[in-house]
């Protein structure tokens, strides 16, 4: 052991003690410079208030500096945060800290949980009026935010354009059918692994079915496929010759070409099924946060969400070009159309913006509007760009080249979209309602005429029907209970259970969005 590089515990303790003695001396000197009355006011009233109300988000000691502002030291509020010094000593009305806790500075209301009691506000005002006396030592400097470097961000691997890579060399060039297979084989060989043998016909068919439809083939379908695969049956149409195959693999013998044709015909058949759109549309619906109700603490149903779900499925099944698929969801209400059906489908596609959990009961409706916009931007970034754009609501993105100003430029576009409107259940209710558009010829006019007269009664009746439906489902899941066992007090007329189910089933006719 080299003793010159060894710090004993005693040496470390002495260094720590020396630093703390120096800090104590500085603190004592700072306290002596403050009049005794002001020092007592700070220690008895201000320090406990700051610790209780502010340190959770603005304390260097706790590692919290939201907005790069700390309030557990004099240097912290003198330096201030992203918007500059928090206090102008002797001038409460000019101090951002005071305006923030009074909730008189839009966008800076603190604490976010609610306005402080008037007695505590008066303590802070008086402290600042006295010149903000503060004996606390300067804490370690908080790093200032750096300007977003867009050019450096563009060099990140995920923002690079896709390029063609040379086909790798492999030890067994005969393995595989396409050049793509060589990339797989090269990776296997680099790990000293060998490929599995080819699947038999039955397993191969099951993989096709599960990959394309999410469902297994029937036993009859497996049996027929295996017969064709083994050459015991003939395909109904002519088998293509190598010249007919274009960029498809050129297989050497009639048996291989027959199997290739069988595979292609099976794939085409599965692509033409509705189950294909259901299987692959589900992945997009997950990204679009599809659900049949709002979620959150107040969970009313989305009575027309199924229209958007079905539109996504149909879009996959008719192979709608991806750029149109996206444009319709973001701005379908603004796109031109040639038929009533196209107009209605464009409106239904905007359900992408309407879905998602929203705190409908938020009292501050301006804040609710921005929260909805934030949720829409966050969904757009994650589902289409693979970026967490929502991070830039409060600051420049810390990892991706997304400055805060770009977030609010995008937010300015989304605030022009009316997502929530009026109230659910009544004009004095807390919960906001969704904006609605009518379908069919004259749909908007008919809808507005209906809502102007029956809006609140209609919404309340729909909520009661939804709750009744949930109760029926719950009761029918009880052990040893059949629908005919349900009394009218439980769920409805027991003499005609199926008719009752039809009565309470949600049958939406108007699209939110």
C-alpha positions as CSV (number, residue, x, y, z in Angstrom):
1,X,0.0,0.0,0.0
2,X,1.3,3.5,-0.9
3,X,0.8,5.5,2.3
4,X,1.1,8.8,0.5
5,X,-2.3,8.1,-1.3
6,X,-4.2,6.8,1.8
7,X,-6.6,9.1,3.6
8,X,-7.3,7.7,7.1
9,X,-10.8,8.1,8.6
10,X,-9.3,10.5,11.1
11,X,-7.9,12.7,8.2
12,X,-11.2,12.7,6.4
13,X,-13.1,13.6,9.6
14,X,-10.7,16.5,10.3
15,X,-11.2,17.8,6.8
16,X,-14.9,17.5,7.1
17,X,-14.9,19.2,10.5
18,X,-12.7,22.1,9.2
19,X,-15.1,22.7,6.3
20,X,-18.1,22.7,8.7
21,X,-16.4,25.0,11.2
22,X,-15.7,27.4,8.3
23,X,-19.4,27.2,7.3
24,X,-20.5,27.8,10.9
25,X,-18.2,30.9,11.1
26,X,-19.6,32.2,7.9
27,X,-23.2,31.6,9.1
28,X,-22.4,33.4,12.4
29,X,-21.0,36.4,10.5
30,X,-24.0,36.5,8.3
31,X,-26.4,36.4,11.2
32,X,-24.5,39.2,13.0
33,X,-25.1,41.5,10.0
34,X,-28.9,41.2,10.3
35,X,-30.8,43.2,13.0
36,X,-31.9,41.0,15.9
37,X,-35.6,41.7,15.3
38,X,-35.4,40.7,11.6
39,X,-33.3,37.7,12.4
40,X,-35.9,36.5,14.9
41,X,-38.7,37.1,12.4
42,X,-37.0,35.0,9.8
43,X,-36.1,32.1,12.1
44,X,-39.5,32.0,13.8
45,X,-41.8,32.6,10.8
46,X,-40.1,32.5,7.4
47,X,-37.7,29.6,7.6
48,X,-40.3,27.1,8.9
49,X,-42.8,28.4,6.2
50,X,-40.3,27.9,3.4
51,X,-39.3,24.5,4.7
52,X,-42.9,23.3,4.9
53,X,-44.2,24.8,1.7
54,X,-41.3,25.1,-0.7
55,X,-38.4,22.7,0.0
56,X,-40.2,19.8,-1.6
57,X,-39.6,21.2,-5.0
58,X,-36.9,23.9,-4.4
59,X,-34.2,22.7,-2.1
60,X,-30.6,22.1,-3.0
61,X,-30.3,19.9,0.1
62,X,-33.0,17.6,-1.2
63,X,-31.7,17.7,-4.8
64,X,-34.8,19.4,-6.0
65,X,-34.5,22.6,-8.1
66,X,-37.6,22.9,-10.3
67,X,-37.2,25.7,-12.7
68,X,-33.6,25.8,-11.5
69,X,-34.8,27.7,-8.4
70,X,-33.7,26.8,-4.8
71,X,-35.1,28.5,-1.7
72,X,-33.1,26.8,1.0
73,X,-30.3,29.4,0.8
74,X,-30.0,33.2,0.4
75,X,-27.9,32.7,-2.8
76,X,-30.7,30.5,-4.2
77,X,-33.4,33.1,-4.3
78,X,-30.9,35.9,-5.2
79,X,-29.7,34.0,-8.2
80,X,-33.2,32.8,-9.0
81,X,-34.3,30.3,-11.5
82,X,-35.0,30.3,-15.2
83,X,-36.8,33.6,-15.0
84,X,-34.2,35.4,-12.9
85,X,-34.1,36.5,-9.3
86,X,-37.1,35.4,-7.2
87,X,-37.1,38.4,-4.8
88,X,-36.5,42.1,-5.1
89,X,-35.5,43.0,-1.5
90,X,-37.8,45.6,0.0
91,X,-40.3,45.4,-2.9
92,X,-42.9,42.6,-2.5
93,X,-45.0,43.8,-5.4
94,X,-42.0,43.5,-7.8
95,X,-40.9,40.1,-6.5
96,X,-41.8,37.1,-8.6
97,X,-41.9,34.8,-5.6
98,X,-44.6,36.9,-4.0
99,X,-46.6,37.1,-7.2
100,X,-46.3,33.4,-7.6
101,X,-47.6,32.5,-4.2
102,X,-50.4,35.0,-4.5
103,X,-51.4,33.3,-7.8
104,X,-51.3,36.7,-9.5
105,X,-48.6,35.7,-12.1
106,X,-50.2,33.5,-14.8
107,X,-48.2,30.3,-15.4
108,X,-46.2,30.6,-12.2
109,X,-48.8,29.8,-9.5
110,X,-47.1,28.2,-6.5
111,X,-47.5,25.9,-4.7
112,X,-49.3,24.0,-7.5
113,X,-51.5,22.2,-5.0
114,X,-53.3,25.5,-4.1
115,X,-52.9,29.0,-2.9
116,X,-51.4,29.6,0.6
117,X,-53.5,30.9,3.4
118,X,-53.6,34.7,3.7
119,X,-51.7,34.6,7.0
120,X,-48.8,32.8,5.4
121,X,-48.8,35.1,2.4
122,X,-48.6,38.1,4.8
123,X,-45.5,36.5,6.5
124,X,-43.7,36.3,3.1
125,X,-44.8,39.9,2.1
126,X,-43.5,41.3,5.4
127,X,-40.2,39.4,5.1
128,X,-39.6,40.8,1.6
129,X,-40.7,44.3,2.8
130,X,-38.1,44.1,5.5
131,X,-35.4,43.5,2.8
132,X,-35.6,39.7,2.9
133,X,-33.1,39.2,5.7
134,X,-31.6,35.7,5.4
135,X,-28.7,34.4,7.4
136,X,-28.4,31.1,5.4
137,X,-25.2,30.4,3.6
138,X,-25.0,30.1,-0.2
139,X,-25.6,26.5,-1.3
140,X,-23.7,24.8,-4.1
141,X,-24.5,26.5,-7.5
142,X,-27.2,24.9,-9.5
143,X,-26.3,24.3,-13.1
144,X,-27.9,26.7,-15.5
145,X,-29.8,25.3,-18.5
146,X,-27.8,25.1,-21.7
147,X,-29.1,26.3,-25.0
148,X,-30.5,23.4,-27.1
149,X,-28.0,22.3,-29.7
150,X,-30.1,21.2,-32.6
151,X,-27.2,20.4,-34.9
152,X,-25.6,18.1,-32.3
153,X,-29.0,16.4,-31.8
154,X,-29.3,15.6,-35.5
155,X,-26.2,13.4,-35.2
156,X,-28.0,11.0,-32.8
157,X,-28.3,7.6,-34.4
158,X,-32.1,7.5,-34.5
159,X,-32.3,10.7,-36.5
160,X,-29.9,9.4,-39.3
161,X,-31.4,8.5,-42.6
162,X,-31.8,4.8,-43.5
163,X,-28.9,3.6,-45.7
164,X,-28.4,0.4,-47.7
165,X,-25.9,-1.9,-46.0
166,X,-23.7,-4.3,-47.9
167,X,-24.8,-7.9,-47.6
168,X,-22.5,-9.6,-45.1
169,X,-20.3,-12.5,-45.9
170,X,-21.3,-15.8,-44.3
171,X,-19.8,-19.2,-43.9
172,X,-22.8,-21.0,-45.5
173,X,-23.9,-18.9,-48.5
174,X,-26.3,-21.6,-49.6
175,X,-28.4,-21.2,-46.5
176,X,-31.5,-19.0,-46.8
177,X,-33.5,-17.7,-49.7
178,X,-33.1,-13.9,-49.8
179,X,-30.2,-11.6,-49.1
180,X,-32.0,-10.6,-45.9
181,X,-31.4,-14.1,-44.6
182,X,-27.7,-13.5,-44.7
183,X,-27.9,-10.7,-42.1
184,X,-29.7,-13.2,-39.8
185,X,-27.1,-15.9,-40.5
186,X,-24.2,-13.5,-40.0
187,X,-25.5,-12.6,-36.5
188,X,-25.9,-16.3,-35.7
189,X,-22.4,-17.2,-36.8
190,X,-20.9,-14.3,-34.9
191,X,-22.4,-15.9,-31.8
192,X,-21.2,-19.4,-32.8
193,X,-24.9,-20.5,-33.3
194,X,-26.4,-22.4,-36.1
195,X,-29.9,-22.0,-37.6
196,X,-32.7,-24.3,-36.6
197,X,-33.9,-26.7,-39.3
198,X,-36.9,-25.6,-41.4
199,X,-40.4,-25.9,-39.8
200,X,-42.7,-28.6,-40.9
201,X,-45.8,-27.6,-42.8
202,X,-48.2,-27.6,-39.8
203,X,-46.0,-25.4,-37.6
204,X,-45.3,-23.1,-40.5
205,X,-49.0,-22.6,-41.1
206,X,-49.7,-21.9,-37.4
207,X,-47.0,-19.2,-37.5
208,X,-48.6,-17.6,-40.5
209,X,-52.0,-17.6,-38.9
210,X,-50.8,-16.2,-35.5
211,X,-48.6,-13.6,-37.1
212,X,-51.3,-12.3,-39.5
213,X,-54.6,-12.9,-37.7
214,X,-53.7,-13.7,-34.1
215,X,-55.8,-16.9,-34.4
216,X,-54.9,-20.5,-34.9
217,X,-55.9,-22.4,-38.1
218,X,-58.6,-25.0,-37.9
219,X,-57.7,-28.7,-38.0
220,X,-59.2,-28.9,-41.5
221,X,-57.1,-26.0,-42.7
222,X,-54.0,-27.6,-41.3
223,X,-54.8,-30.9,-43.0
224,X,-55.5,-29.3,-46.4
225,X,-52.3,-27.2,-46.2
226,X,-50.1,-30.3,-45.3
227,X,-51.6,-32.2,-48.2
228,X,-50.7,-29.4,-50.6
229,X,-47.3,-29.0,-49.1
230,X,-46.5,-32.6,-49.5
231,X,-47.7,-32.6,-53.1
232,X,-50.6,-35.0,-52.5
233,X,-53.1,-32.4,-53.8
234,X,-52.8,-29.9,-56.6
235,X,-53.3,-26.1,-56.5
236,X,-56.4,-24.9,-58.3
237,X,-54.4,-22.4,-60.4
238,X,-51.3,-22.8,-62.5
239,X,-48.0,-22.7,-60.6
240,X,-46.0,-19.7,-61.7
241,X,-42.8,-20.2,-63.7
242,X,-39.5,-18.7,-62.6
243,X,-40.0,-15.9,-65.2
244,X,-43.3,-15.0,-63.6
245,X,-41.9,-14.5,-60.2
246,X,-40.2,-11.1,-60.7
247,X,-38.1,-10.3,-57.5
248,X,-39.4,-13.4,-55.7
249,X,-36.9,-16.1,-55.0
250,X,-36.1,-18.4,-58.0
251,X,-36.7,-21.8,-56.7
252,X,-35.1,-24.7,-58.5
253,X,-37.7,-27.4,-58.9
254,X,-41.4,-27.7,-59.4
255,X,-41.9,-28.8,-55.8
256,X,-40.2,-25.8,-54.3
257,X,-42.1,-23.5,-56.6
258,X,-45.3,-25.1,-55.7
259,X,-44.6,-24.6,-52.0
260,X,-43.7,-21.0,-52.6
261,X,-47.0,-20.4,-54.5
262,X,-48.9,-22.1,-51.7
263,X,-47.3,-19.8,-49.1
264,X,-48.1,-16.7,-51.1
265,X,-51.7,-17.8,-51.7
266,X,-52.2,-18.5,-48.0
267,X,-50.7,-15.2,-47.0
268,X,-52.9,-13.3,-49.5
269,X,-56.0,-15.1,-48.2
270,X,-55.1,-14.2,-44.6
271,X,-54.4,-10.6,-45.5
272,X,-57.9,-10.4,-47.0
273,X,-59.6,-11.4,-43.8
274,X,-61.1,-9.0,-41.3
275,X,-59.0,-10.6,-38.6
276,X,-55.9,-9.2,-40.1
277,X,-57.1,-5.7,-39.5
278,X,-58.2,-6.6,-36.0
279,X,-54.8,-8.2,-35.2
280,X,-52.6,-5.4,-36.5
281,X,-55.0,-2.5,-35.8
282,X,-54.8,-3.5,-32.2
283,X,-51.2,-2.4,-32.1
284,X,-52.1,1.1,-33.3
285,X,-55.0,1.3,-30.9
286,X,-52.6,0.7,-28.1
287,X,-50.5,3.6,-29.2
288,X,-53.6,5.7,-29.7
289,X,-54.6,4.9,-26.0
290,X,-57.9,3.4,-27.2
291,X,-60.5,2.7,-24.4
292,X,-64.3,2.7,-24.1
293,X,-64.3,5.1,-21.2
294,X,-62.3,8.1,-20.0
295,X,-60.4,6.6,-17.1
296,X,-59.0,8.9,-14.4
297,X,-61.0,9.5,-11.2
298,X,-64.1,10.4,-13.2
299,X,-64.7,7.6,-15.7
300,X,-67.7,8.3,-18.0
301,X,-68.0,6.1,-21.1
302,X,-66.9,7.0,-24.5
303,X,-70.2,5.9,-26.2
304,X,-68.8,6.3,-29.7
305,X,-65.2,5.1,-29.3
306,X,-66.1,1.9,-31.2
307,X,-66.4,4.0,-34.4
308,X,-62.8,5.0,-34.2
309,X,-61.8,1.4,-33.4
310,X,-63.7,0.1,-36.4
311,X,-62.2,2.8,-38.7
312,X,-58.7,1.7,-37.7
313,X,-59.5,-1.9,-38.4
314,X,-61.0,-1.0,-41.8
315,X,-58.0,1.2,-42.7
316,X,-55.7,-1.7,-42.2
317,X,-57.8,-4.1,-44.1
318,X,-58.1,-1.8,-47.2
319,X,-54.4,-0.9,-47.0
320,X,-54.9,2.8,-46.6
321,X,-51.6,4.6,-47.4
322,X,-49.8,5.4,-44.1
323,X,-49.6,9.2,-44.8
324,X,-53.3,9.3,-45.3
325,X,-53.9,7.2,-42.2
326,X,-52.0,9.7,-40.2
327,X,-53.4,12.9,-41.8
328,X,-57.0,11.8,-41.3
329,X,-56.4,11.2,-37.6
330,X,-54.7,14.6,-37.0
331,X,-56.7,16.8,-39.3
332,X,-59.5,14.8,-40.7
333,X,-62.1,17.5,-40.0
334,X,-60.1,19.9,-42.2
335,X,-59.5,17.5,-45.2
336,X,-61.5,17.8,-48.4
337,X,-64.0,15.1,-49.2
338,X,-66.0,14.0,-52.2
339,X,-68.8,12.0,-50.5
340,X,-70.8,12.1,-47.3
341,X,-69.2,8.8,-46.3
342,X,-65.7,10.1,-46.8
343,X,-66.6,13.2,-44.7
344,X,-67.9,11.1,-41.9
345,X,-64.9,8.7,-42.0
346,X,-62.5,11.7,-41.8
347,X,-64.4,13.0,-38.7
348,X,-64.3,9.5,-37.1
349,X,-60.6,9.3,-37.6
350,X,-60.0,12.4,-35.4
351,X,-61.1,10.2,-32.5
352,X,-57.3,9.8,-32.2
353,X,-57.2,13.2,-30.6
354,X,-60.3,12.8,-28.5
355,X,-59.4,9.6,-26.8
356,X,-57.2,9.4,-23.7
357,X,-57.7,9.9,-20.0
358,X,-58.6,13.5,-19.1
359,X,-59.2,15.1,-15.7
360,X,-62.7,16.4,-16.7
361,X,-63.4,17.7,-13.2
362,X,-60.4,20.1,-13.2
363,X,-61.7,23.4,-11.8
364,X,-59.2,25.5,-13.7
365,X,-60.5,25.0,-17.3
366,X,-57.6,26.9,-18.9
367,X,-55.2,24.5,-17.2
368,X,-57.4,21.6,-18.3
369,X,-57.2,22.9,-21.9
370,X,-53.4,22.9,-21.7
371,X,-53.3,19.5,-20.0
372,X,-55.4,18.0,-22.9
373,X,-53.1,19.6,-25.5
374,X,-50.1,18.2,-23.6
375,X,-51.7,14.7,-23.7
376,X,-52.3,15.0,-27.4
377,X,-48.7,16.2,-28.1
378,X,-47.3,13.5,-25.9
379,X,-49.3,10.8,-27.8
380,X,-48.3,12.3,-31.2
381,X,-44.6,12.2,-30.2
382,X,-44.6,8.7,-28.8
383,X,-46.8,7.0,-31.5
384,X,-45.3,8.7,-34.6
385,X,-41.8,10.0,-33.6
386,X,-40.7,7.8,-30.8
387,X,-40.0,10.9,-28.8
388,X,-41.3,12.1,-25.4
389,X,-42.3,15.5,-26.6
390,X,-44.2,16.1,-23.3
391,X,-40.9,16.6,-21.5
392,X,-40.5,20.0,-23.3
393,X,-43.6,21.4,-21.7
394,X,-41.6,22.7,-18.7
395,X,-38.0,22.9,-20.2
396,X,-35.9,22.1,-23.2
397,X,-35.8,18.3,-23.6
398,X,-32.8,17.0,-21.7
399,X,-31.9,14.2,-24.2
400,X,-33.5,14.9,-27.6
401,X,-33.2,18.0,-29.8
402,X,-36.7,19.4,-28.8
403,X,-36.6,22.9,-27.4
404,X,-39.4,24.2,-25.3
405,X,-40.3,26.9,-27.8
406,X,-41.0,24.2,-30.4
407,X,-43.3,22.5,-27.9
408,X,-45.4,25.6,-27.5
409,X,-45.4,26.3,-31.2
410,X,-47.0,22.9,-31.6
411,X,-49.3,23.5,-28.6
412,X,-50.5,26.7,-30.4
413,X,-51.8,24.5,-33.2
414,X,-53.5,22.1,-30.9
415,X,-55.2,24.8,-28.9
416,X,-57.1,25.7,-32.0
417,X,-58.8,22.2,-31.8
418,X,-61.9,22.2,-29.6
419,X,-61.7,18.9,-27.7
420,X,-63.8,19.7,-24.6
421,X,-66.9,21.9,-24.6
422,X,-69.7,22.8,-22.1
423,X,-70.3,20.5,-19.0
424,X,-71.4,17.0,-18.5
425,X,-74.8,16.7,-16.8
426,X,-75.6,20.4,-16.4
427,X,-74.2,24.0,-16.9
428,X,-73.1,24.2,-13.2
429,X,-71.4,20.8,-13.1
430,X,-67.6,20.6,-12.6
431,X,-66.9,18.0,-15.3
432,X,-66.3,19.1,-18.8
433,X,-68.0,17.5,-21.8
434,X,-66.5,16.4,-25.1
435,X,-66.9,18.4,-28.3
436,X,-69.3,16.6,-30.6
437,X,-69.8,16.4,-34.4
438,X,-72.8,14.9,-36.2
439,X,-72.6,12.3,-38.9
440,X,-74.7,11.9,-42.0
441,X,-76.3,14.6,-44.1
442,X,-76.8,17.8,-42.1
443,X,-75.3,15.9,-39.1
444,X,-73.9,19.0,-37.4
445,X,-77.0,21.0,-37.7
446,X,-79.2,18.2,-36.4
447,X,-76.9,17.5,-33.6
448,X,-76.7,21.1,-32.4
449,X,-80.5,21.4,-32.5
450,X,-80.8,18.2,-30.4
451,X,-78.2,19.2,-27.9
452,X,-79.6,22.7,-27.5
453,X,-82.8,21.2,-26.2
454,X,-81.8,17.8,-24.6
455,X,-78.1,17.9,-24.0
456,X,-78.0,17.5,-20.2
457,X,-80.9,15.1,-20.0
458,X,-79.4,13.0,-22.8
459,X,-76.0,12.8,-21.1
460,X,-77.4,11.9,-17.7
461,X,-79.6,9.2,-19.3
462,X,-76.6,7.8,-21.1
463,X,-74.7,7.6,-17.8
464,X,-77.5,5.8,-16.1
465,X,-77.8,3.3,-18.9
466,X,-74.0,2.7,-18.7
467,X,-74.2,2.1,-15.0
468,X,-77.2,-0.3,-15.5
469,X,-75.2,-2.2,-18.1
470,X,-72.2,-2.6,-15.8
471,X,-74.5,-3.8,-13.0
472,X,-76.1,-6.5,-15.2
473,X,-72.7,-7.7,-16.3
474,X,-71.5,-7.9,-12.6
475,X,-74.6,-9.8,-11.5
476,X,-74.5,-12.2,-14.4
477,X,-70.9,-13.1,-13.4
478,X,-72.0,-14.2,-10.0
479,X,-71.7,-18.0,-9.4
480,X,-75.0,-19.9,-9.7
481,X,-76.8,-17.0,-11.2
482,X,-78.6,-17.0,-14.6
483,X,-80.1,-13.9,-16.3
484,X,-83.6,-15.3,-15.5
485,X,-82.7,-15.3,-11.8
486,X,-82.3,-11.5,-11.8
487,X,-85.2,-9.7,-10.2
488,X,-86.4,-6.3,-11.5
489,X,-84.8,-4.7,-8.5
490,X,-81.5,-6.1,-9.5
491,X,-81.3,-5.3,-13.2
492,X,-84.5,-5.0,-15.0
493,X,-87.6,-7.0,-16.2
494,X,-86.9,-10.6,-15.4
495,X,-89.6,-11.8,-17.8
496,X,-87.6,-10.8,-20.9
497,X,-83.9,-10.8,-20.1
498,X,-82.8,-10.6,-23.7
499,X,-85.1,-7.7,-24.4
500,X,-83.7,-6.0,-21.3
501,X,-80.2,-6.5,-22.5
502,X,-81.1,-4.8,-25.8
503,X,-82.6,-2.0,-23.9
504,X,-79.5,-1.2,-21.8
505,X,-77.0,-1.9,-24.5
506,X,-75.1,1.2,-25.5
507,X,-76.1,2.1,-29.1
508,X,-74.4,5.5,-29.8
509,X,-75.5,7.6,-32.7
510,X,-73.4,10.7,-32.3
511,X,-69.7,11.0,-32.5
512,X,-67.7,12.9,-29.8
513,X,-65.0,14.7,-31.7
